[in-house]
């Protein structure tokens, strides 16, 4: 049963969270000064298109996660952790933003949320 649980988490991540991260990243692509090549209305349409694709994958993934016994709060917490990790890499590597100690401490608290969400 535990392997099925981790498989469901992996499947949820693979099919939806990577697109959630892509969606989040597409929504901030325009804040890098060198990327102001699209007007705002085009950025909005591109972001909505990515979000639609994401939701087409997220809904079935959530349905499968529920069938496999993963609670909605657990799914959401895992989604947010994966999104934050991918967004952090995006912000550091692409946007060249600095990673500060207060962000690390914040992430530690979020990992604590994961621990408590899955504690029996």
Backbone as JSON Lines, residues from 0, in Angstrom:
{"i":0,"aa":"X","n":[0.82,-1.2,0.0],"ca":[0.0,0.0,0.0],"c":[0.86,1.26,0.0]}
{"i":1,"aa":"X","n":[1.97,1.22,0.71],"ca":[2.81,2.41,0.78],"c":[3.41,2.73,-0.59]}
{"i":2,"aa":"X","n":[3.75,1.68,-1.37],"ca":[4.29,1.93,-2.71],"c":[3.23,2.56,-3.61]}
{"i":3,"aa":"X","n":[1.99,2.14,-3.47],"ca":[0.91,2.73,-4.25],"c":[0.74,4.2,-3.89]}
{"i":4,"aa":"X","n":[0.91,4.49,-2.61],"ca":[0.8,5.87,-2.14],"c":[1.87,6.76,-2.8]}
{"i":5,"aa":"X","n":[3.11,6.28,-2.81],"ca":[4.18,7.07,-3.43],"c":[4.02,7.13,-4.95]}
{"i":6,"aa":"X","n":[3.5,6.05,-5.54],"ca":[3.24,6.08,-6.97],"c":[2.2,7.14,-7.3]}
{"i":7,"aa":"X","n":[1.16,7.22,-6.46],"ca":[0.13,8.23,-6.69],"c":[0.7,9.64,-6.56]}
{"i":8,"aa":"X","n":[1.56,9.84,-5.58],"ca":[2.19,11.15,-5.43],"c":[3.05,11.47,-6.64]}
{"i":9,"aa":"X","n":[3.82,10.48,-7.1],"ca":[4.67,10.71,-8.26],"c":[3.82,10.99,-9.49]}
{"i":10,"aa":"X","n":[2.77,10.22,-9.67],"ca":[1.88,10.41,-10.81],"c":[1.24,11.79,-10.75]}
{"i":11,"aa":"X","n":[0.84,12.22,-9.58],"ca":[0.25,13.54,-9.41],"c":[1.26,14.61,-9.79]}
{"i":12,"aa":"X","n":[2.49,14.45,-9.31],"ca":[3.54,15.43,-9.64],"c":[3.81,15.45,-11.13]}
{"i":13,"aa":"X","n":[4.0,14.28,-11.68],"ca":[4.39,14.18,-13.08],"c":[3.34,14.79,-14.0]}
{"i":14,"aa":"X","n":[2.09,14.53,-13.74],"ca":[1.07,14.95,-14.69],"c":[0.51,16.34,-14.43]}
{"i":15,"aa":"X","n":[0.64,16.85,-13.22],"ca":[0.01,18.15,-12.97],"c":[0.98,19.19,-12.42]}
{"i":16,"aa":"X","n":[1.78,18.83,-11.47],"ca":[2.59,19.84,-10.8],"c":[3.65,20.43,-11.7]}
{"i":17,"aa":"X","n":[4.19,19.63,-12.61],"ca":[5.17,20.22,-13.52],"c":[4.49,21.26,-14.4]}
{"i":18,"aa":"X","n":[3.22,21.06,-14.73],"ca":[2.5,22.05,-15.52],"c":[2.08,23.23,-14.65]}
{"i":19,"aa":"X","n":[1.78,22.97,-13.38],"ca":[1.51,24.08,-12.46],"c":[2.73,24.97,-12.38]}
{"i":20,"aa":"X","n":[3.89,24.37,-12.28],"ca":[5.13,25.15,-12.22],"c":[5.35,25.9,-13.53]}
{"i":21,"aa":"X","n":[5.05,25.24,-14.64],"ca":[5.18,25.92,-15.93],"c":[4.24,27.1,-16.01]}
{"i":22,"aa":"X","n":[3.03,26.91,-15.49],"ca":[2.05,27.98,-15.49],"c":[2.54,29.14,-14.63]}
{"i":23,"aa":"X","n":[3.03,28.84,-13.43],"ca":[3.55,29.9,-12.57],"c":[4.71,30.62,-13.24]}
{"i":24,"aa":"X","n":[5.58,29.86,-13.88],"ca":[6.73,30.46,-14.53],"c":[6.32,31.31,-15.73]}
{"i":25,"aa":"X","n":[5.32,30.86,-16.46],"ca":[4.88,31.66,-17.62],"c":[4.28,32.98,-17.18]}
{"i":26,"aa":"X","n":[3.69,32.99,-16.0],"ca":[3.07,34.22,-15.51],"c":[4.09,35.24,-15.04]}
{"i":27,"aa":"X","n":[5.33,34.82,-14.81],"ca":[6.34,35.78,-14.38],"c":[7.44,35.96,-15.41]}
{"i":28,"aa":"X","n":[7.33,35.31,-16.56],"ca":[8.34,35.48,-17.6],"c":[8.49,36.94,-18.0]}
{"i":29,"aa":"X","n":[7.42,37.68,-17.97],"ca":[7.44,39.07,-18.42],"c":[8.12,40.01,-17.43]}
{"i":30,"aa":"X","n":[8.43,39.56,-16.21],"ca":[9.05,40.49,-15.26],"c":[10.56,40.59,-15.44]}
{"i":31,"aa":"X","n":[11.15,39.67,-16.22],"ca":[12.57,39.82,-16.54],"c":[12.69,40.94,-17.57]}
{"i":32,"aa":"X","n":[13.52,41.95,-17.28],"ca":[13.56,43.12,-18.17],"c":[13.81,42.8,-19.64]}
{"i":33,"aa":"X","n":[14.61,41.81,-19.95],"ca":[14.91,41.51,-21.34],"c":[13.77,40.78,-22.06]}
{"i":34,"aa":"X","n":[12.7,40.44,-21.36],"ca":[11.6,39.68,-21.96],"c":[10.37,40.53,-22.23]}
{"i":35,"aa":"X","n":[10.5,41.81,-22.3],"ca":[9.34,42.66,-22.56],"c":[9.06,42.77,-24.05]}
{"i":36,"aa":"X","n":[9.06,41.62,-24.73],"ca":[8.84,41.62,-26.17],"c":[7.38,41.42,-26.54]}
{"i":37,"aa":"X","n":[6.55,40.96,-25.59],"ca":[5.13,40.74,-25.85],"c":[4.32,41.79,-25.11]}
{"i":38,"aa":"X","n":[3.25,42.24,-25.73],"ca":[2.33,43.12,-24.99],"c":[1.63,42.31,-23.89]}
{"i":39,"aa":"X","n":[1.13,43.01,-22.9],"ca":[0.53,42.36,-21.74],"c":[-0.63,41.45,-22.14]}
{"i":40,"aa":"X","n":[-1.45,41.84,-23.1],"ca":[-2.59,41.02,-23.47],"c":[-2.14,39.67,-24.04]}
{"i":41,"aa":"X","n":[-1.0,39.63,-24.73],"ca":[-0.48,38.36,-25.25],"c":[0.07,37.5,-24.12]}
{"i":42,"aa":"X","n":[0.7,38.12,-23.16],"ca":[1.21,37.37,-22.0],"c":[0.04,36.73,-21.25]}
{"i":43,"aa":"X","n":[-1.06,37.48,-21.11],"ca":[-2.24,36.95,-20.43],"c":[-2.81,35.75,-21.2]}
{"i":44,"aa":"X","n":[-2.93,35.86,-22.52],"ca":[-3.47,34.75,-23.32],"c":[-2.56,33.53,-23.27]}
{"i":45,"aa":"X","n":[-1.25,33.73,-23.33],"ca":[-0.31,32.61,-23.24],"c":[-0.45,31.92,-21.88]}
{"i":46,"aa":"X","n":[-0.53,32.71,-20.82],"ca":[-0.66,32.15,-19.47],"c":[-1.97,31.38,-19.33]}
{"i":47,"aa":"X","n":[-3.05,31.91,-19.86],"ca":[-4.33,31.2,-19.79],"c":[-4.29,29.9,-20.57]}
{"i":48,"aa":"X","n":[-3.61,29.9,-21.72],"ca":[-3.48,28.67,-22.5],"c":[-2.72,27.6,-21.75]}
{"i":49,"aa":"X","n":[-1.65,27.99,-21.1],"ca":[-0.87,27.03,-20.3],"c":[-1.71,26.53,-19.13]}
{"i":50,"aa":"X","n":[-2.45,27.44,-18.48],"ca":[-3.28,27.05,-17.34],"c":[-4.37,26.07,-17.76]}
{"i":51,"aa":"X","n":[-4.98,26.29,-18.93],"ca":[-6.01,25.36,-19.42],"c":[-5.42,23.97,-19.62]}
{"i":52,"aa":"X","n":[-4.25,23.91,-20.23],"ca":[-3.58,22.61,-20.43],"c":[-3.28,21.96,-19.08]}
{"i":53,"aa":"X","n":[-2.81,22.75,-18.13],"ca":[-2.51,22.22,-16.8],"c":[-3.75,21.62,-16.15]}
{"i":54,"aa":"X","n":[-4.85,22.34,-16.19],"ca":[-6.07,21.87,-15.54],"c":[-6.63,20.62,-16.22]}
{"i":55,"aa":"X","n":[-6.4,20.49,-17.51],"ca":[-6.83,19.27,-18.21],"c":[-6.08,18.05,-17.69]}
{"i":56,"aa":"X","n":[-4.91,18.24,-17.13],"ca":[-4.14,17.15,-16.53],"c":[-4.36,17.06,-15.02]}
{"i":57,"aa":"X","n":[-4.56,18.19,-14.36],"ca":[-4.68,18.2,-12.91],"c":[-5.98,17.55,-12.43]}
{"i":58,"aa":"X","n":[-7.06,17.77,-13.15],"ca":[-8.34,17.21,-12.72],"c":[-8.31,15.68,-12.7]}
{"i":59,"aa":"X","n":[-7.85,15.01,-13.77],"ca":[-7.76,13.55,-13.7],"c":[-6.74,13.08,-12.65]}
{"i":60,"aa":"X","n":[-5.66,13.82,-12.48],"ca":[-4.65,13.43,-11.48],"c":[-5.25,13.51,-10.08]}
{"i":61,"aa":"X","n":[-6.01,14.55,-9.8],"ca":[-6.67,14.65,-8.5],"c":[-7.68,13.54,-8.31]}
{"i":62,"aa":"X","n":[-8.4,13.2,-9.37],"ca":[-9.39,12.12,-9.3],"c":[-8.69,10.8,-8.97]}
{"i":63,"aa":"X","n":[-7.58,10.52,-9.65],"ca":[-6.84,9.29,-9.36],"c":[-6.26,9.31,-7.95]}
{"i":64,"aa":"X","n":[-5.73,10.46,-7.54],"ca":[-5.19,10.56,-6.18],"c":[-6.25,10.27,-5.14]}
{"i":65,"aa":"X","n":[-7.47,10.76,-5.35],"ca":[-8.57,10.49,-4.42],"c":[-8.93,9.01,-4.41]}
{"i":66,"aa":"X","n":[-8.93,8.39,-5.59],"ca":[-9.22,6.95,-5.66],"c":[-8.17,6.13,-4.93]}
{"i":67,"aa":"X","n":[-6.94,6.61,-4.93],"ca":[-5.84,5.89,-4.28],"c":[-5.71,6.23,-2.8]}
{"i":68,"aa":"X","n":[-6.62,7.04,-2.29],"ca":[-6.64,7.31,-0.86],"c":[-5.84,8.51,-0.4]}
{"i":69,"aa":"X","n":[-5.38,9.33,-1.33],"ca":[-4.66,10.54,-0.93],"c":[-5.71,11.63,-0.7]}
{"i":70,"aa":"X","n":[-5.63,12.24,0.45],"ca":[-6.62,13.24,0.82],"c":[-6.37,14.55,0.06]}
{"i":71,"aa":"X","n":[-7.43,15.31,-0.19],"ca":[-7.28,16.56,-0.95],"c":[-6.26,17.53,-0.34]}
{"i":72,"aa":"X","n":[-6.26,17.66,0.97],"ca":[-5.29,18.56,1.6],"c":[-3.85,18.09,1.35]}
{"i":73,"aa":"X","n":[-3.65,16.78,1.38],"ca":[-2.32,16.23,1.11],"c":[-1.89,16.5,-0.32]}
{"i":74,"aa":"X","n":[-2.81,16.3,-1.26],"ca":[-2.49,16.59,-2.66],"c":[-2.11,18.06,-2.85]}
{"i":75,"aa":"X","n":[-2.85,18.93,-2.24],"ca":[-2.6,20.36,-2.4],"c":[-1.26,20.76,-1.77]}
{"i":76,"aa":"X","n":[-0.95,20.21,-0.62],"ca":[0.31,20.55,0.04],"c":[1.49,20.07,-0.79]}
{"i":77,"aa":"X","n":[1.41,18.85,-1.31],"ca":[2.5,18.34,-2.17],"c":[2.62,19.2,-3.42]}
{"i":78,"aa":"X","n":[1.51,19.59,-4.0],"ca":[1.53,20.44,-5.2],"c":[2.26,21.75,-4.91]}
{"i":79,"aa":"X","n":[1.97,22.35,-3.78],"ca":[2.6,23.63,-3.45],"c":[4.1,23.48,-3.21]}
{"i":80,"aa":"X","n":[4.51,22.38,-2.59],"ca":[5.94,22.16,-2.35],"c":[6.67,22.01,-3.68]}
{"i":81,"aa":"X","n":[6.12,21.21,-4.56],"ca":[6.76,21.0,-5.87],"c":[6.81,22.33,-6.64]}
{"i":82,"aa":"X","n":[5.71,23.08,-6.61],"ca":[5.67,24.36,-7.29],"c":[6.73,25.31,-6.74]}
{"i":83,"aa":"X","n":[6.88,25.36,-5.43],"ca":[7.88,26.24,-4.83],"c":[9.3,25.83,-5.2]}
{"i":84,"aa":"X","n":[9.56,24.54,-5.24],"ca":[10.91,24.08,-5.6],"c":[11.22,24.46,-7.04]}
{"i":85,"aa":"X","n":[10.3,24.19,-7.95],"ca":[10.53,24.51,-9.36],"c":[10.62,26.02,-9.54]}
{"i":86,"aa":"X","n":[9.73,26.77,-8.88],"ca":[9.78,28.22,-9.01],"c":[11.07,28.79,-8.43]}
{"i":87,"aa":"X","n":[11.56,28.22,-7.35],"ca":[12.83,28.68,-6.77],"c":[13.97,28.52,-7.75]}
{"i":88,"aa":"X","n":[14.03,27.36,-8.39],"ca":[15.06,27.14,-9.4],"c":[14.9,28.13,-10.55]}
{"i":89,"aa":"X","n":[13.68,28.35,-10.98],"ca":[13.4,29.3,-12.05],"c":[13.85,30.71,-11.66]}
{"i":90,"aa":"X","n":[13.51,31.13,-10.43],"ca":[13.85,32.48,-9.99],"c":[15.36,32.67,-9.86]}
{"i":91,"aa":"X","n":[16.05,31.64,-9.39],"ca":[17.5,31.75,-9.21],"c":[18.23,31.67,-10.55]}
{"i":92,"aa":"X","n":[17.88,30.66,-11.35],"ca":[18.63,30.41,-12.58],"c":[18.24,31.31,-13.74]}
{"i":93,"aa":"X","n":[16.96,31.62,-13.87],"ca":[16.5,32.4,-15.01],"c":[16.37,33.88,-14.7]}
{"i":94,"aa":"X","n":[15.69,34.18,-13.59],"ca":[15.49,35.58,-13.23],"c":[16.69,36.18,-12.5]}
{"i":95,"aa":"X","n":[17.63,35.32,-12.1],"ca":[18.86,35.75,-11.41],"c":[18.55,36.48,-10.1]}
{"i":96,"aa":"X","n":[17.53,36.0,-9.4],"ca":[17.18,36.56,-8.1],"c":[18.01,35.86,-7.03]}
{"i":97,"aa":"X","n":[18.33,36.56,-5.97],"ca":[19.12,35.94,-4.91],"c":[18.22,35.14,-3.98]}
{"i":98,"aa":"X","n":[18.78,34.05,-3.45],"ca":[18.07,33.21,-2.49],"c":[18.56,33.57,-1.11]}
{"i":99,"aa":"X","n":[17.66,34.05,-0.26],"ca":[18.06,34.55,1.05],"c":[17.7,33.57,2.15]}
{"i":100,"aa":"X","n":[18.27,33.78,3.31],"ca":[18.07,32.9,4.46],"c":[16.6,32.84,4.87]}
{"i":101,"aa":"X","n":[15.89,33.96,4.81],"ca":[14.48,33.93,5.21],"c":[13.65,33.04,4.29]}
{"i":102,"aa":"X","n":[14.04,32.91,3.02],"ca":[13.34,31.98,2.12],"c":[13.59,30.54,2.56]}
{"i":103,"aa":"X","n":[14.81,30.24,2.92],"ca":[15.16,28.89,3.38],"c":[14.37,28.53,4.64]}
{"i":104,"aa":"X","n":[14.28,29.46,5.57],"ca":[13.52,29.22,6.79],"c":[12.04,29.02,6.46]}
{"i":105,"aa":"X","n":[11.51,29.81,5.53],"ca":[10.11,29.65,5.11],"c":[9.88,28.27,4.52]}
{"i":106,"aa":"X","n":[10.81,27.8,3.69],"ca":[10.67,26.48,3.08],"c":[10.73,25.38,4.14]}
{"i":107,"aa":"X","n":[11.53,25.58,5.17],"ca":[11.58,24.59,6.25],"c":[10.22,24.47,6.93]}
{"i":108,"aa":"X","n":[9.54,25.59,7.12],"ca":[8.2,25.53,7.71],"c":[7.21,24.84,6.78]}
{"i":109,"aa":"X","n":[7.36,25.05,5.48],"ca":[6.48,24.37,4.53],"c":[6.72,22.86,4.55]}
{"i":110,"aa":"X","n":[7.97,22.45,4.65],"ca":[8.26,21.03,4.77],"c":[7.67,20.47,6.06]}
{"i":111,"aa":"X","n":[7.64,21.29,7.1],"ca":[6.97,20.88,8.33],"c":[5.48,20.64,8.09]}
{"i":112,"aa":"X","n":[4.88,21.46,7.24],"ca":[3.47,21.27,6.89],"c":[3.26,19.94,6.19]}
{"i":113,"aa":"X","n":[4.2,19.57,5.32],"ca":[4.11,18.27,4.65],"c":[4.17,17.14,5.68]}
{"i":114,"aa":"X","n":[5.11,17.27,6.6],"ca":[5.24,16.23,7.63],"c":[3.94,16.05,8.39]}
{"i":115,"aa":"X","n":[3.35,17.15,8.86],"ca":[2.13,17.05,9.63],"c":[0.94,16.62,8.78]}
{"i":116,"aa":"X","n":[0.93,16.95,7.5],"ca":[-0.18,16.54,6.64],"c":[-0.21,15.03,6.44]}
{"i":117,"aa":"X","n":[0.97,14.41,6.43],"ca":[1.04,12.97,6.2],"c":[1.23,12.15,7.47]}
{"i":118,"aa":"X","n":[1.34,12.81,8.61],"ca":[1.5,12.1,9.89],"c":[0.19,11.42,10.23]}
{"i":119,"aa":"X","n":[0.3,10.2,10.64],"ca":[-0.91,9.43,10.99],"c":[-1.19,9.51,12.46]}
